[in-house]
Amino acid sequence: MKLDRRHWFALATALVLMPIQLHAAESAVIAPGAKLEKIADGFIFTEGPATDRDGNVFFTDQPNDRIVKWSAADNTCTDWLKPAGRSNGTKFDKAGNLLTCADEKNELWSISPDKKVTVLVKDFDGKLLNGPNDVWIRPDGALYFTDPLYPRDYWKRDAKMQQDGQHVYFMAAGLKSVKRVTTDLKQPNGIVGTPNGKVLYVSDLGAHKTYSYDIQPDGSLTNRHLFCELGSDGMTLDNMGNLYLTGNGVTVFDPTGKQIEHIDIPGAWTGNVTFAGKDRDLLFITSSKVVYGIRMKVKGVK
């Protein structure tokens, strides 16, 4: 059927006015209808969130030299320890001690629930560390930590690199000796391992890459694999094995290295992330001067 100009105009108008339903793809990880919410602000640079057995989060505000506690019970933030050795990355061990990368003197600390500080690591091979940044504890109590160089204006030492590079280190449970387990990374930063203690993820922030390694019983790392072409400041895993990377917001990858989600976060830099709350279904995000939360359909791993 041939349509004249008048019929073409009527048809075009009908198509323009026709209701169009857009169905946004359901997120694989974010709870339906969940929105990013501000939890607290007034900080300078938030980092290193760690979740305790009750779902509370302890995070650092390094320029203010303090560790802040967020209460899962009443959604409030209070100073827990100040001064705090300029702590950065943190992690709770099974005994409830908070391990912190205490950057003021380039040490690794263990802080007991009553706030007694024990220095676990203060040097390597007779030299100061560059500046421990992030830590992960293996199920058997052994630990790994990254040691990049980020010169600080509060250091009393010089700002030059203290070690012969920027590496990842391992310390077996109950021992004070430390061994180096990587030597080929440009600037390792975020670090996390799987709950079974078999795989370790390490972000090479300086090279804009994240790698996975097979963990050996003696702490050594084998079978380095390029997981994704994205570096990260901090990272965490959920109970489905998805890996969460930070920097430009939060980017989520499935266990194969495929990106499945990106969460836009206000501010220039998203430092770190953890799962919080009684049910571990609140994604707790440190973003410089602000901390945020968003409800998830997945949960964090303990």
SULVENVEN-V199128 format. One record per residue. N is the residue number from 1. RES is the residue in one small letter. PSI is psi in radians with two decimals (999 if undefined). OMEGA is omega in whole degrees, -180 to 180 (none if undefined). NEAR is the number of other C-alpha atoms within 8 Angstrom. Layout:
N&RES&PSI&OMEGA&NEAR / N&RES&PSI&OMEGA&NEAR
//
This chain:
1&m&2.30&179&2 / 2&k&2.27&180&3 / 3&l&2.32&175&7 / 4&d&3.13&-175&6 / 5&r&-0.66&-178&6 / 6&r&-0.70&180&7 / 7&h&-0.69&177&8 / 8&w&-0.71&180&9 / 9&f&-0.75&-180&8 / 10&a&-0.71&-180&8 / 11&l&-0.76&-180&8 / 12&a&-0.72&180&8 / 13&t&-0.71&180&8 / 14&a&-0.70&179&8 / 15&l&-0.69&179&7 / 16&v&-0.70&-176&6 / 17&l&-0.14&-178&6 / 18&m&2.27&179&6 / 19&p&2.36&179&4 / 20&i&2.16&179&4 / 21&q&2.12&179&4 / 22&l&2.10&-179&4 / 23&h&1.85&178&4 / 24&a&2.43&180&4 / 25&a&2.35&-180&4 / 26&e&2.36&-179&5 / 27&s&2.51&177&8 / 28&a&-0.29&-173&7 / 29&v&-0.52&-177&8 / 30&i&2.41&179&11 / 31&a&2.51&180&10 / 32&p&2.27&178&7 / 33&g&-0.05&-178&4 / 34&a&2.48&178&9 / 35&k&2.66&177&6 / 36&l&2.29&-179&8 / 37&e&2.45&176&7 / 38&k&2.26&177&9 / 39&i&-0.81&-180&9 / 40&a&2.74&177&9 / 41&d&-2.96&-180&8 / 42&g&0.23&179&6 / 43&f&3.09&176&10 / 44&i&-0.93&176&10 / 45&f&1.82&-178&10 / 46&t&2.55&-176&16 / 47&e&3.13&165&15 / 48&g&0.80&180&16 / 49&p&2.37&175&16 / 50&a&2.44&-176&11 / 51&t&2.26&179&14 / 52&d&-3.10&-174&10 / 53&r&-0.32&179&6 / 54&d&0.04&179&8 / 55&g&0.01&176&13 / 56&n&2.69&180&14 / 57&v&2.33&173&13 / 58&f&2.12&-179&13 / 59&f&2.84&-175&14 / 60&t&2.61&171&15 / 61&d&1.43&-166&16 / 62&q&-0.80&180&13 / 63&p&-0.51&177&7 / 64&n&0.04&176&8 / 65&d&0.94&-179&13 / 66&r&2.72&170&15 / 67&i&2.24&-176&14 / 68&v&2.44&177&13 / 69&k&2.21&171&12 / 70&w&2.23&-178&12 / 71&s&2.16&177&11 / 72&a&-0.40&-176&13 / 73&a&-0.73&-175&4 / 74&d&0.17&174&5 / 75&n&0.70&179&8 / 76&t&2.72&178&8 / 77&c&2.31&177&9 / 78&t&2.62&176&7 / 79&d&2.29&179&9 / 80&w&-0.69&180&8 / 81&l&2.22&177&9 / 82&k&2.14&0&8 / 83&p&2.89&-173&7 / 84&a&0.49&177&10 / 85&g&0.38&-176&9 / 86&r&0.81&-176&13 / 87&s&2.59&179&17 / 88&n&-1.77&178&15 / 89&g&2.56&-179&13 / 90&t&2.84&175&15 / 91&k&2.41&177&13 / 92&f&2.41&171&12 / 93&d&3.11&-175&10 / 94&k&-0.39&180&6 / 95&a&-0.06&-180&5 / 96&g&0.15&175&10 / 97&n&2.50&179&11 / 98&l&1.96&176&12 / 99&l&2.32&-178&13 / 100&t&2.53&173&15 / 101&c&1.63&-174&17 / 102&a&1.70&-168&15 / 103&d&-0.24&-177&13 / 104&e&-0.76&178&10 / 105&k&0.32&176&9 / 106&n&0.85&-177&14 / 107&e&2.91&170&16 / 108&l&2.16&-176&13 / 109&w&2.76&164&13 / 110&s&2.14&-179&12 / 111&i&2.09&-178&13 / 112&s&2.87&178&10 / 113&p&-0.47&177&8 / 114&d&0.26&171&5 / 115&k&0.43&173&7 / 116&k&2.26&-176&7 / 117&v&2.27&172&8 / 118&t&2.22&178&7 / 119&v&2.02&-180&9 / 120&l&-0.74&-178&9 / 121&v&2.30&179&9 / 122&k&-0.20&179&11 / 123&d&3.10&175&10 / 124&f&2.23&180&8 / 125&d&0.62&177&4 / 126&g&0.11&-180&5 / 127&k&2.66&175&8 / 128&l&2.64&171&10 / 129&l&2.80&177&13 / 130&n&-0.77&-178&13 / 131&g&1.54&180&13 / 132&p&2.37&-171&15 / 133&n&-0.79&-178&14 / 134&d&2.66&-173&17 / 135&v&2.56&174&16 / 136&w&2.45&-177&11 / 137&i&2.19&178&12 / 138&r&2.71&-178&11 / 139&p&-0.50&-180&8 / 140&d&0.08&178&6 / 141&g&-0.21&174&11 / 142&a&2.81&-176&12 / 143&l&2.72&174&12 / 144&y&2.52&173&12 / 145&f&2.63&178&13 / 146&t&2.65&-176&16 / 147&d&1.17&177&16 / 148&p&3.07&176&13 / 149&l&2.02&172&9 / 150&y&1.66&-176&6 / 151&p&2.35&-178&7 / 152&r&2.51&180&6 / 153&d&-0.20&180&4 / 154&y&-0.05&179&5 / 155&w&2.46&173&10 / 156&k&-0.24&173&4 / 157&r&3.05&174&4 / 158&d&2.87&-174&5 / 159&a&0.11&-179&7 / 160&k&2.79&178&5 / 161&m&2.28&-177&8 / 162&q&-0.62&177&8 / 163&q&-3.13&-178&9 / 164&d&0.17&179&5 / 165&g&-3.02&-179&7 / 166&q&2.02&-165&15 / 167&h&3.10&172&15 / 168&v&2.46&-176&13 / 169&y&2.73&-178&13 / 170&f&2.46&174&14 / 171&m&2.14&-180&13 / 172&a&2.72&-179&13 / 173&a&2.31&176&8 / 174&g&-0.01&-179&6 / 175&l&2.73&177&6 / 176&k&-0.18&-180&8 / 177&s&2.50&-177&6 / 178&v&2.46&175&10 / 179&k&2.61&180&7 / 180&r&2.35&-177&9 / 181&v&-0.11&169&11 / 182&t&2.59&177&9 / 183&t&0.09&-172&9 / 184&d&0.37&178&5 / 185&l&2.61&-179&10 / 186&k&-0.83&-178&10 / 187&q&1.35&-179&12 / 188&p&2.50&-176&16 / 189&n&-1.63&-179&16 / 190&g&2.56&-178&15 / 191&i&2.43&176&15 / 192&v&2.63&179&12 / 193&g&2.85&180&12 / 194&t&2.71&-177&10 / 195&p&-0.46&179&9 / 196&n&-0.04&177&6 / 197&g&0.32&-176&10 / 198&k&-0.40&-177&10 / 199&v&2.38&177&11 / 200&l&2.29&174&13 / 201&y&2.32&179&11 / 202&v&2.23&175&12 / 203&s&2.24&170&15 / 204&d&1.53&-174&17 / 205&l&-0.61&-179&16 / 206&g&-0.47&-180&9 / 207&a&0.00&180&9 / 208&h&0.76&-180&11 / 209&k&2.73&172&15 / 210&t&2.33&-177&16 / 211&y&2.70&169&13 / 212&s&2.60&180&12 / 213&y&2.64&169&12 / 214&d&2.28&-179&11 / 215&i&2.21&177&12 / 216&q&2.71&-178&9 / 217&p&-0.58&-179&5 / 218&d&0.08&178&5 / 219&g&-0.28&-179&10 / 220&s&2.76&-178&9 / 221&l&2.32&-179&11 / 222&t&2.98&174&8 / 223&n&0.94&177&6 / 224&r&2.30&-178&9 / 225&h&2.31&176&7 / 226&l&1.91&-177&9 / 227&f&-0.80&178&10 / 228&c&2.78&-180&9 / 229&e&1.04&179&8 / 230&l&2.24&174&8 / 231&g&3.06&-177&13 / 232&s&2.53&175&16 / 233&d&-0.96&176&14 / 234&g&2.97&-179&15 / 235&m&2.79&175&15 / 236&t&2.96&179&12 / 237&l&2.64&172&13 / 238&d&3.13&-175&12 / 239&n&-0.05&174&9 / 240&m&0.06&179&6 / 241&g&0.16&178&9 / 242&n&2.50&-178&11 / 243&l&2.30&-178&12 / 244&y&2.12&-180&12 / 245&l&2.64&-176&14 / 246&t&2.91&-178&15 / 247&g&-1.54&172&12 / 248&n&1.44&-173&10 / 249&g&-2.68&179&12 / 250&v&2.17&179&13 / 251&t&2.30&-174&12 / 252&v&2.32&179&12 / 253&f&2.47&175&13 / 254&d&3.05&-175&11 / 255&p&-0.28&179&8 / 256&t&-0.11&-178&6 / 257&g&0.18&178&8 / 258&k&2.27&178&8 / 259&q&2.26&-179&9 / 260&i&-0.15&-180&8 / 261&e&2.61&169&10 / 262&h&2.23&-180&9 / 263&i&1.98&178&7 / 264&d&2.32&180&7 / 265&i&2.28&177&9 / 266&p&2.62&179&6 / 267&g&2.87&-174&7 / 268&a&-0.45&-173&6 / 269&w&2.28&174&9 / 270&t&2.00&-171&16 / 271&g&-0.79&-172&15 / 272&n&3.05&-172&16 / 273&v&2.58&174&15 / 274&t&2.90&174&13 / 275&f&2.34&-171&15 / 276&a&3.11&178&16 / 277&g&2.88&-178&11 / 278&k&-0.69&-178&9 / 279&d&0.10&-180&8 / 280&r&0.63&-180&12 / 281&d&0.21&174&14 / 282&l&2.07&175&13 / 283&l&1.99&-176&13 / 284&f&2.15&-169&13 / 285&i&2.18&175&12 / 286&t&2.15&-176&15 / 287&s&1.38&178&17 / 288&s&-1.85&-173&15 / 289&k&-0.10&-173&10 / 290&v&2.62&168&13 / 291&v&2.45&-176&14 / 292&y&2.91&174&13 / 293&g&2.65&175&12 / 294&i&2.38&-178&12 / 295&r&2.48&-175&12 / 296&m&2.74&174&12 / 297&k&-0.26&174&10 / 298&v&3.01&180&11 / 299&k&2.79&177&12 / 300&g&2.88&177&13 / 301&v&2.57&-179&9 / 302&k&999&none&3
//
